[in-house]
Amino acid sequence: MQISSIKKQIEDQYQILGQMTYDSNTRKEPENLEVTGIIAKVTELKQQIVAKEEEIKNIKEEKSVIQTATPGKKFCTNCGKENDANSKFCNYCGTKID
């Protein structure tokens, strides 16, 4: 969800940048410092996306390692807690376990 929000911010910056670039080019103006600032903001937002995607990857990898650690156990798909293999519902959050 945070990544979607960041991508929306990038789209907003692109729209502003596009209008400013068009205006600048039609008037043959020198480099606009505001454009440079927007480019820097887009670069920063893209770096945030990369960091969030890395966090997601790490969480998935950790969850995978945890879930394969104990034979004969089930893991809740909602909270990730370990339950007995014969459990029908999670002992921690109550979610149905298949």
Secondary structure, DSSP 8 states (H G I E B T S, - for coil): -HHHHHHHHHHHHHHHHHHHHHHHHHHT----HHHHHHHHHHHHHHHHHHHHHHHHHHHHHHHHHHHTSSTTEEE-TTT--EEETT-SB-TTT--B--
